[in-house]
Amino acid sequence: MQEEPINYSYLAGGAVGLLVIFNLGVIGVIRLLILTLLFLLSAIVAFLLALYSGRVDESIKCTRIQVLRPSLNLRPSAEPIKKPNSQLTGSESVDVLFGEIVDYIIRDFILSWYNNIATCQKFPSSVRSYLNRCISILADRMGKVEWVEHLTTSLVDDVASHLRLFKIAR
């Protein structure tokens, strides 16, 4: 009778299993198995969601929705959306730079996910106009600050107070 050759892969698998049990203990192995099972379940759920989810329906189903502010009109309009006024700070060179920053923000943080769920460009246009409005309000408020007084008295006093409190906290 001929002896069958020993399959070393089973022996190696058993050795690895014993090392894992000795290293982690029985409770650690149980936790590892539960984590693996949860990971597999979440991967299956994510796959099924990606497989069976369609585009988001943008139509308004409820007729009782009232738009209180005209800037929050939920229904897309047929007219083309105009780019907001580029006069933000009063300086054309600064406005161009702020316009580029807003364009990059819209491109990287809005259009990267919004184009996957809708084709209407009203939301990115609204975000652009809100950002431009925020920039113009900030520029107006910064224009009202007495910068010389602030930098020479208030800021110096605040920094000195901060350093004094930092030394006390040490």
C-alpha positions as CSV (number, residue, x, y, z in Angstrom):
1,M,0.0,0.0,0.0
2,Q,1.2,3.4,-0.9
3,E,1.1,6.2,1.6
4,E,-0.6,9.4,0.6
5,P,1.6,12.5,0.7
6,I,0.9,14.9,3.6
7,N,-0.8,18.1,2.6
8,Y,1.2,20.8,4.4
9,S,-1.3,23.5,3.7
10,Y,-3.7,22.0,6.3
11,L,-0.8,21.8,8.7
12,A,0.2,25.5,8.1
13,G,-3.5,26.6,8.4
14,G,-3.8,24.8,11.7
15,A,-0.5,26.3,13.0
16,V,-1.7,29.8,12.0
17,G,-5.1,29.2,13.7
18,L,-3.3,28.0,16.9
19,L,-1.0,31.1,16.9
20,V,-4.0,33.4,16.5
21,I,-5.9,31.7,19.3
22,F,-2.8,31.9,21.6
23,N,-2.1,35.5,20.6
24,L,-5.7,36.9,20.9
25,G,-7.3,34.4,23.3
26,V,-10.7,32.9,22.8
27,I,-12.5,36.2,23.4
28,G,-10.2,37.9,20.9
29,V,-10.9,35.3,18.2
30,I,-14.7,35.6,18.8
31,R,-14.4,39.4,18.5
32,L,-12.3,39.0,15.3
33,L,-15.0,36.7,13.8
34,I,-17.8,39.1,14.7
35,L,-15.9,42.0,13.2
36,T,-15.3,40.0,10.0
37,L,-19.0,39.0,9.8
38,L,-20.1,42.7,10.3
39,F,-17.6,43.8,7.7
40,L,-19.0,41.3,5.2
41,L,-22.6,42.2,6.0
42,S,-21.9,45.9,5.5
43,A,-20.1,45.2,2.2
44,I,-23.1,43.2,1.0
45,V,-25.5,46.0,2.1
46,A,-23.4,48.7,0.4
47,F,-23.2,46.6,-2.8
48,L,-27.0,46.1,-2.8
49,L,-27.6,49.8,-2.2
50,A,-25.3,50.7,-5.0
51,L,-26.9,48.1,-7.3
52,Y,-30.6,48.9,-6.7
53,S,-30.6,52.6,-5.9
54,G,-31.5,54.9,-8.8
55,R,-31.4,58.6,-9.3
56,V,-33.1,60.9,-6.8
57,D,-36.6,62.1,-8.0
58,E,-36.5,65.9,-7.8
59,S,-40.2,66.4,-8.3
60,I,-42.2,67.8,-5.4
61,K,-44.9,65.3,-4.4
62,C,-46.6,67.3,-1.7
63,T,-48.7,70.2,-2.9
64,R,-48.8,71.7,0.6
65,I,-45.2,72.8,0.5
66,Q,-45.0,76.5,0.6
67,V,-41.8,78.4,-0.3
68,L,-41.6,81.2,2.2
69,R,-38.5,82.9,0.7
70,P,-38.2,83.5,-3.0
71,S,-34.5,82.5,-2.8
72,L,-35.5,79.0,-1.8
73,N,-37.7,78.2,-4.8
74,L,-37.7,74.4,-5.0
75,R,-39.0,74.1,-8.5
76,P,-36.4,74.4,-11.3
77,S,-37.0,77.2,-13.7
78,A,-36.7,76.9,-17.5
79,E,-34.8,80.1,-17.9
80,P,-30.9,80.0,-18.0
81,I,-29.2,80.8,-14.8
82,K,-27.1,83.9,-14.9
83,K,-23.8,84.2,-13.0
84,P,-24.1,86.6,-10.1
85,N,-22.6,90.1,-10.2
86,S,-18.9,89.9,-10.0
87,Q,-18.6,93.1,-7.9
88,L,-17.7,91.6,-4.5
89,T,-15.1,93.8,-2.8
90,G,-14.7,96.8,-5.0
91,S,-11.3,95.8,-6.4
92,E,-11.5,94.0,-9.7
93,S,-8.2,92.0,-9.2
94,V,-9.4,90.8,-5.8
95,D,-12.9,90.0,-7.2
96,V,-11.3,87.8,-9.9
97,L,-9.4,85.8,-7.3
98,F,-12.5,85.4,-5.2
99,G,-14.4,84.3,-8.2
100,E,-11.8,81.6,-8.9
101,I,-12.0,80.4,-5.3
102,V,-15.8,80.2,-5.5
103,D,-15.5,78.3,-8.8
104,Y,-13.1,75.8,-7.3
105,I,-15.3,75.4,-4.2
106,I,-18.3,74.7,-6.5
107,R,-16.4,72.3,-8.7
108,D,-14.7,70.3,-5.9
109,F,-17.3,70.3,-3.2
110,I,-20.6,70.7,-4.9
111,L,-20.5,69.4,-8.5
112,S,-18.4,66.3,-7.5
113,W,-21.5,64.7,-5.8
114,Y,-24.4,66.8,-7.2
115,N,-23.9,65.8,-10.8
116,N,-24.5,62.2,-9.7
117,I,-28.0,62.9,-8.4
118,A,-29.4,65.7,-10.5
119,T,-29.0,67.6,-13.7
120,C,-30.5,70.9,-12.7
121,Q,-27.9,73.5,-12.1
122,K,-30.0,75.7,-9.9
123,F,-28.5,74.4,-6.6
124,P,-24.9,75.1,-7.6
125,S,-25.9,78.5,-8.9
126,S,-27.6,79.3,-5.6
127,V,-24.5,78.2,-3.6
128,R,-22.4,80.4,-5.8
129,S,-24.7,83.4,-5.2
130,Y,-24.7,82.7,-1.5
131,L,-20.9,82.5,-1.3
132,N,-20.6,85.7,-3.3
133,R,-23.1,87.4,-1.0
134,C,-21.1,86.2,2.0
135,I,-17.9,87.5,0.5
136,S,-19.4,90.9,-0.2
137,I,-20.9,91.2,3.3
138,L,-17.5,90.2,4.8
139,A,-15.7,92.8,2.6
140,D,-18.2,95.5,3.7
141,R,-17.7,94.7,7.4
142,M,-13.9,94.6,7.0
143,G,-14.1,98.0,5.4
144,K,-15.7,99.4,8.5
145,V,-12.9,98.2,10.9
146,E,-10.4,100.7,12.1
147,W,-7.4,98.5,11.2
148,V,-4.6,100.8,12.5
149,E,-6.3,101.1,15.9
150,H,-7.1,97.4,16.0
151,L,-3.6,96.2,15.1
152,T,-1.8,98.7,17.4
153,T,-3.9,98.5,20.5
154,S,-6.6,95.8,20.7
155,L,-4.6,93.0,19.0
156,V,-1.4,93.8,21.0
157,D,-3.4,93.7,24.3
158,D,-5.1,90.4,23.3
159,V,-1.8,88.8,22.5
160,A,-0.2,90.0,25.7
161,S,-3.1,88.7,27.7
162,H,-3.0,85.4,26.0
163,L,0.8,85.0,26.6
164,R,0.3,86.0,30.3
165,L,-2.5,83.4,30.7
166,F,-0.4,80.8,28.9
167,K,2.5,81.3,31.3
168,I,0.2,81.0,34.3
169,A,-1.3,77.8,32.9
170,R,2.1,76.2,32.6
